[in-house]
Amino acid sequence: ADIIMLDNFTDAELPALLKEIPETILVEISGGMTPERLENLPPDPRLFVSLGFLTHHAVWADFAMDLTLRK
């Protein structure tokens, strides 16, 4: 594997899990991640973080662009 996802683990569980994963494998952390939780992550250059809360309450608009090409 090139990357392993750790989903829905607590801040307390993450350091021990990271020790079990070889240094050559990237790690994505997701599930309930917030900016506040980022401060609790151990410093590790392999880490990537998914912040789903960014889109959970996003305001969106539904629109279309109908184009007619002229020669």
N, CA, C and O of each residue as an XYZ file, in Angstrom:
284
protein
N       0.850     -1.190      0.000
C       0.000      0.000      0.000
C       0.888      1.244      0.000
O       1.940      1.273      0.638
N       0.445      2.264     -0.725
C       1.152      3.548     -0.733
C       0.663      4.466      0.372
O       1.410      5.294      0.893
N      -0.624      4.302      0.722
C      -1.245      5.167      1.732
C      -2.276      4.352      2.507
O      -2.951      3.486      1.951
N      -2.381      4.643      3.786
C      -3.360      3.980      4.651
C      -4.247      5.051      5.251
O      -3.758      6.087      5.701
N      -5.563      4.804      5.258
C      -6.494      5.748      5.869
C      -6.851      5.273      7.270
O      -7.223      4.119      7.482
N      -6.727      6.189      8.211
C      -7.182      5.943      9.579
C      -8.444      6.774      9.766
O      -8.379      8.001      9.843
N      -9.574      6.118      9.839
C     -10.868      6.797      9.862
C     -11.534      6.631     11.217
O     -11.667      5.518     11.727
N     -11.952      7.752     11.794
C     -12.714      7.773     13.046
C     -11.950      7.250     14.254
O     -12.528      6.586     15.114
N     -10.653      7.542     14.326
C      -9.882      7.208     15.515
C      -9.762      8.445     16.396
O      -9.815      9.571     15.901
N      -9.601      8.241     17.685
C      -9.469      9.359     18.613
C      -8.042      9.904     18.577
O      -7.122      9.252     18.085
N      -7.883     11.106     19.107
C      -6.553     11.707     19.185
C      -5.618     10.838     20.021
O      -4.425     10.753     19.729
N      -6.143     10.203     21.045
C      -5.331      9.357     21.917
C      -4.860      8.084     21.208
O      -3.787      7.566     21.518
N      -5.646      7.581     20.267
C      -5.301      6.343     19.562
C      -4.273      6.544     18.453
O      -3.517      5.623     18.143
N      -4.233      7.719     17.858
C      -3.419      7.946     16.661
C      -1.913      7.738     16.851
O      -1.304      7.099     15.993
N      -1.273      8.231     17.911
C       0.183      8.036     18.013
C       0.599      6.565     17.991
O       1.578      6.217     17.331
N      -0.119      5.708     18.691
C       0.229      4.283     18.713
C       0.015      3.651     17.342
O       0.810      2.814     16.916
N      -1.050      4.045     16.651
C      -1.303      3.505     15.313
C      -0.206      3.924     14.341
O       0.240      3.116     13.527
N       0.227      5.167     14.417
C       1.271      5.655     13.509
C       2.579      4.905     13.715
O       3.330      4.700     12.761
N       2.856      4.500     14.933
C       4.081      3.737     15.197
C       4.058      2.370     14.524
O       5.114      1.808     14.233
N       2.867      1.829     14.272
C       2.727      0.514     13.648
C       2.858      0.557     12.126
O       3.069     -0.473     11.485
N       2.732      1.751     11.556
C       2.765      1.895     10.090
C       4.197      2.250      9.664
O       4.791      3.183     10.206
N       4.751      1.510      8.698
C       6.117      1.792      8.247
C       6.285      3.240      7.780
O       5.355      3.840      7.240
N       7.463      3.782      7.991
C       7.774      5.180      7.656
C       7.616      5.491      6.167
O       7.466      6.655      5.796
N       7.647      4.476      5.318
C       7.566      4.696      3.871
C       6.137      4.816      3.371
O       5.921      5.099      2.193
N       5.153      4.606      4.247
C       3.746      4.633      3.839
C       3.098      5.923      4.329
O       3.224      6.284      5.498
N       2.400      6.617      3.422
C       1.657      7.824      3.778
C       0.423      7.444      4.577
O      -0.072      6.322      4.479
N      -0.069      8.393      5.371
C      -1.218      8.124      6.228
C      -2.222      9.260      6.085
O      -1.878     10.429      6.255
N      -3.472      8.904      5.770
C      -4.556      9.886      5.726
C      -5.413      9.696      6.965
O      -5.823      8.581      7.286
N      -5.678     10.787      7.653
C      -6.520     10.753      8.843
C      -7.822     11.465      8.500
O      -7.811     12.571      7.960
N      -8.943     10.823      8.816
C     -10.239     11.421      8.523
C     -11.244     10.987      9.570
O     -10.935     10.195     10.461
N     -12.437     11.511      9.450
C     -13.508     11.135     10.363
C     -13.552     12.029     11.579
O     -12.849     11.786     12.560
N     -14.362     13.050     11.524
C     -14.520     13.942     12.668
C     -13.362     14.906     12.870
O     -13.219     15.494     13.942
N     -12.539     15.069     11.848
C     -11.411     15.995     11.985
C     -11.903     17.439     11.897
O     -12.734     17.775     11.054
N     -11.381     18.273     12.773
C     -11.699     19.703     12.802
C     -10.390     20.471     12.953
O      -9.365     19.874     13.282
N     -10.403     21.783     12.719
C      -9.172     22.561     12.931
C      -8.637     22.417     14.360
O      -7.424     22.414     14.573
N      -9.529     22.300     15.323
C      -9.098     22.143     16.712
C      -8.331     20.830     16.915
O      -7.353     20.790     17.661
N      -8.764     19.789     16.270
C      -8.083     18.491     16.403
C      -6.730     18.478     15.720
O      -5.859     17.701     16.109
N      -6.526     19.319     14.709
C      -5.243     19.367     14.018
C      -4.109     19.684     14.993
O      -2.993     19.187     14.839
N      -4.398     20.508     15.987
C      -3.379     20.888     16.968
C      -2.911     19.691     17.798
O      -1.804     19.711     18.337
N      -3.742     18.646     17.907
C      -3.406     17.478     18.714
C      -2.640     16.406     17.955
O      -2.157     15.448     18.558
N      -2.522     16.556     16.633
C      -1.837     15.530     15.842
C      -0.339     15.535     16.118
O       0.263     16.596     16.282
N       0.253     14.363     16.168
C       1.702     14.314     16.337
C       2.394     14.847     15.078
O       1.887     14.648     13.975
N       3.527     15.514     15.220
C       4.237     15.995     14.026
C       4.774     14.805     13.242
O       5.623     14.060     13.731
N       4.276     14.635     12.032
C       4.666     13.488     11.221
C       4.539     13.885      9.754
O       3.435     14.192      9.303
N       5.631     13.888      9.001
C       5.581     14.337      7.602
C       4.756     13.435      6.692
O       4.474     13.818      5.557
N       4.362     12.256      7.151
C       3.568     11.342      6.322
C       2.081     11.679      6.333
O       1.325     11.144      5.522
N       1.649     12.555      7.236
C       0.219     12.763      7.468
C      -0.455     13.636      6.422
O       0.068     14.670      6.007
N      -1.635     13.182      6.013
C      -2.582     13.958      5.234
C      -3.881     13.936      6.026
O      -4.199     12.932      6.664
N      -4.629     15.019      5.994
C      -5.849     15.092      6.789
C      -7.012     15.478      5.881
O      -6.904     16.404      5.078
N      -8.131     14.753      6.018
C      -9.370     15.093      5.317
C     -10.283     15.799      6.300
O     -10.558     15.290      7.387
N     -10.752     16.980      5.908
C     -11.646     17.757      6.761
C     -13.020     17.833      6.109
O     -13.330     18.812      5.431
N     -13.836     16.823      6.305
C     -15.161     16.779      5.705
C     -16.074     17.872      6.194
O     -17.019     18.237      5.495
N     -15.824     18.409      7.379
C     -16.700     19.439      7.920
C     -16.711     20.688      7.036
O     -17.628     21.505      7.126
N     -15.687     20.837      6.176
C     -15.642     21.993      5.275
C     -16.815     22.013      4.313
O     -17.273     23.086      3.920
N     -17.307     20.847      3.928
C     -18.399     20.793      2.956
C     -19.739     20.381      3.549
O     -20.754     20.431      2.854
N     -19.768     19.982      4.795
C     -21.026     19.517      5.387
C     -22.103     20.586      5.429
O     -23.286     20.275      5.287
N     -21.716     21.842      5.623
C     -22.697     22.921      5.717
C     -22.456     23.997      4.668
O     -22.832     25.155      4.851
N     -21.834     23.608      3.584
C     -21.533     24.582      2.532
C     -22.815     25.039      1.840
O     -23.726     24.247      1.600
N     -22.866     26.308      1.532
C     -23.980     26.859      0.769
C     -23.650     26.644     -0.707
O     -22.523     26.887     -1.137
N     -24.620     26.194     -1.466
C     -24.357     25.901     -2.865
C     -25.459     26.487     -3.734
O     -26.542     26.819     -3.252
N     -25.172     26.605     -4.990
C     -26.132     27.096     -5.976
C     -26.152     26.108     -7.135
O     -25.118     25.566     -7.527
N     -27.335     25.887     -7.671
C     -27.491     24.982     -8.802
C     -27.718     25.838    -10.046
O     -28.734     26.527    -10.142
N     -26.796     25.804    -10.987
C     -26.951     26.569    -12.204
C     -26.391     25.807    -13.390
O     -25.615     24.865    -13.225
N     -26.781     26.211    -14.569
C     -26.320     25.559    -15.783
C     -25.792     26.610    -16.759
O     -26.228     27.761    -16.750
N     -24.863     26.200    -17.585
C     -24.360     27.071    -18.655
C     -24.644     26.360    -19.980
O     -23.917     25.449    -20.376
N     -25.686     26.779    -20.644
C     -26.027     26.216    -21.943
C     -25.376     27.065    -23.021
O     -25.711     28.240    -23.172
N     -24.460     26.491    -23.764
C     -23.716     27.231    -24.782
C     -24.103     26.749    -26.168
O     -24.331     25.561    -26.395
N     -24.170     27.697    -27.086
C     -24.396     27.367    -28.484
C     -23.181     27.842    -29.269
O     -22.842     29.025    -29.243
N     -22.535     26.928    -29.958
C     -21.359     27.278    -30.750
C     -21.800     27.748    -32.131
O     -22.630     27.107    -32.776
N     -21.244     28.867    -32.580
C     -21.549     29.395    -33.898
C     -20.327     29.277    -34.783
O     -19.196     29.470    -34.339
N     -20.572     28.955    -36.047
C     -19.473     28.854    -37.008
C     -19.276     30.154    -37.742
O     -18.392     30.256    -38.592
